[in-house]
Amino acid sequence: MAVLLSGKPIAITGASSGIGLATARLCAAAEINASGGRAIAVTCDVADEADSRRVVARTVEEFGSVYAVFANAGYGFEAPFDQTPDYDLRAIFETNFWASLTLARAALEHMIPARQGHILFCSSCVAKIGIPYFAAYSATKAAQDHFARAMRHELRSKGVHVSSVHPVQTSTEFFDVAAEKSEHPGLVTRPPRFAFQPAERVGRAVVRCLRKPRGEVWTSWPMRMALGLSVMMPGVTDWALTRIKPEATSGE
C-alpha cells in the first residue's frame, strides 16, 4: 500500500561544512516554503551526538512529529590501510556510521509510540564489496547496510520501515571532499564523468521508497547484478580489483 507523504515530516542529514553548504540548505528550505510546503534548516555536526539528536528534536518541535529520517551525512578518503591513522578511521565511522545510529535512535523514540515511521540509511554500492584504498569508506557503508537489514526485521512489527540506499557514482562533491581529506589523493582513478548519475536520480528513488517502502534502494540494476555476482565469484572479483592501480600501494 502506498504511503501518502503529505503532512509527514521528514528529517534529512547531509555532509556539511562551511558557510557555502549551510547557505545551500537555507536556499533549499526557502524553495520548499515558496512552493507551499514547510521546511526548516538545522545547522549541525552529525558526529556530535547532541547535534544529531537536536535534528530530530527540532523536527518534532516545528512539525509536531517525525515520520522519516534519512541518514545521508558522510564522506570518504583514499589511503592504504597501513598509512591510515586510527584517528582517521574512528572519525569516518563517527560521521558515516555512528551518527546514523544516533539519528535512528532519536527518531525511534517518536516512531515506536506512534507505530509508524521510516528510517533510511544512505549506504553505497560499495557496501557489498571492499574497495582498495577506500576500505574505511566501504566498511562504514557495509556497517550501515547490515544494521539496516537487521533493523528492518526487528522493527517491522512496530510499524517502522527501514531501508538502505545504494547509490553508484553520483554527481556530488564526494570525490572533491575525498581528495581534500586524503594525504595522497589519486590512488584510485576517478570514473569518467559520463559514468556519474545525477543526484536527482537518487533523490527520486528515495522518494519512491518513502511512498512505497522496500528494503534496498538501487539506482543501477546492472551495478546491483554485478555486485551480486562479485559475491558469488570472489576469485574473479579479486582479479578485477587488482586493476585498481596496484602500483600505488606505496602512497608515493
ZIDAZI-V689236 format. One record per pair of residues at least 6 apart in sequence whose ideal C-beta (glycine too) atoms are under 7 Angstrom apart, sorted by sequence separation. I is the first residue (numbers start at 0). J is the second residue. If there is no record, write none. Layout:
i=I j=J
i=I j=J
//
This chain:
i=15 j=21
i=32 j=38
i=44 j=50
i=45 j=51
i=59 j=65
i=110 j=116
i=178 j=184
i=217 j=223
i=31 j=38
i=43 j=50
i=58 j=65
i=130 j=137
i=154 j=161
i=229 j=236
i=43 j=51
i=125 j=133
i=129 j=137
i=208 j=216
i=28 j=38
i=43 j=53
i=55 j=65
i=106 j=116
i=151 j=161
i=28 j=39
i=43 j=54
i=76 j=87
i=125 j=136
i=150 j=161
i=205 j=216
i=28 j=40
i=41 j=53
i=106 j=118
i=125 j=137
i=204 j=216
i=41 j=54
i=55 j=68
i=126 j=140
i=147 j=161
i=204 j=218
i=25 j=40
i=103 j=118
i=125 j=140
i=126 j=141
i=147 j=162
i=174 j=189
i=24 j=40
i=41 j=57
i=147 j=163
i=74 j=91
i=123 j=140
i=126 j=143
i=201 j=218
i=39 j=57
i=122 j=140
i=126 j=144
i=200 j=218
i=144 j=163
i=74 j=94
i=143 j=163
i=21 j=42
i=73 j=94
i=99 j=120
i=122 j=143
i=39 j=61
i=72 j=94
i=73 j=95
i=122 j=144
i=168 j=190
i=196 j=218
i=120 j=143
i=122 j=147
i=170 j=195
i=72 j=98
i=168 j=194
i=169 j=195
i=170 j=196
i=45 j=72
i=120 j=147
i=168 j=195
i=169 j=196
i=170 j=197
i=171 j=198
i=70 j=98
i=168 j=196
i=170 j=198
i=70 j=99
i=167 j=196
i=169 j=198
i=70 j=102
i=118 j=150
i=169 j=201
i=12 j=45
i=70 j=103
i=68 j=102
i=68 j=103
i=166 j=201
i=164 j=201
i=68 j=106
i=126 j=165
i=65 j=106
i=118 j=159
i=122 j=163
i=124 j=165
i=164 j=205
i=12 j=54
i=116 j=158
i=122 j=164
i=123 j=165
i=124 j=166
i=96 j=139
i=114 j=157
i=115 j=158
i=116 j=159
i=117 j=160
i=118 j=161
i=119 j=162
i=120 j=163
i=121 j=164
i=122 j=165
i=123 j=166
i=124 j=167
i=10 j=54
i=65 j=109
i=91 j=135
i=95 j=139
i=99 j=143
i=114 j=158
i=120 j=164
i=10 j=55
i=64 j=109
i=91 j=136
i=95 j=140
i=119 j=164
i=96 j=142
i=100 j=146
i=111 j=157
i=162 j=208
i=46 j=93
i=51 j=98
i=55 j=102
i=88 j=135
i=92 j=139
i=96 j=143
i=10 j=58
i=46 j=94
i=54 j=102
i=73 j=121
i=91 j=139
i=111 j=159
i=45 j=94
i=52 j=101
i=64 j=113
i=66 j=115
i=67 j=116
i=70 j=119
i=110 j=159
i=8 j=58
i=51 j=101
i=55 j=105
i=59 j=109
i=66 j=116
i=67 j=117
i=68 j=118
i=69 j=119
i=70 j=120
i=71 j=121
i=162 j=212
i=165 j=215
i=51 j=102
i=55 j=106
i=66 j=117
i=70 j=121
i=162 j=213
i=165 j=216
i=167 j=218
i=46 j=98
i=67 j=119
i=69 j=121
i=83 j=135
i=107 j=159
i=160 j=212
i=162 j=214
i=163 j=215
i=164 j=216
i=165 j=217
i=166 j=218
i=167 j=219
i=45 j=98
i=48 j=101
i=52 j=105
i=79 j=132
i=162 j=215
i=8 j=62
i=51 j=105
i=78 j=132
i=80 j=134
i=132 j=186
i=133 j=187
i=162 j=216
i=10 j=65
i=77 j=132
i=132 j=187
i=167 j=222
i=8 j=64
i=77 j=133
i=187 j=243
i=188 j=244
i=8 j=65
i=9 j=66
i=187 j=244
i=8 j=66
i=9 j=67
i=10 j=68
i=11 j=69
i=12 j=70
i=13 j=71
i=14 j=72
i=75 j=133
i=186 j=244
i=7 j=66
i=12 j=71
i=13 j=72
i=14 j=73
i=76 j=135
i=7 j=67
i=9 j=69
i=11 j=71
i=12 j=72
i=14 j=74
i=75 j=136
i=186 j=247
i=151 j=214
i=183 j=250
i=119 j=205
i=119 j=208
i=12 j=102
i=117 j=209
i=117 j=212
i=75 j=173
i=124 j=222
i=128 j=226
i=127 j=226
i=77 j=177
i=76 j=177
i=128 j=229
i=74 j=176
i=75 j=177
i=124 j=226
i=74 j=177
i=78 j=181
i=127 j=230
i=76 j=180
i=77 j=181
i=78 j=182
i=76 j=181
i=78 j=183
i=74 j=180
i=77 j=184
i=128 j=236
i=77 j=186
i=131 j=240
i=77 j=187
i=131 j=243
i=69 j=205
i=67 j=209
i=82 j=250
i=79 j=248
i=79 j=250
i=4 j=209
i=4 j=210
i=2 j=209
i=2 j=210
i=1 j=210
i=1 j=211
i=2 j=212
//
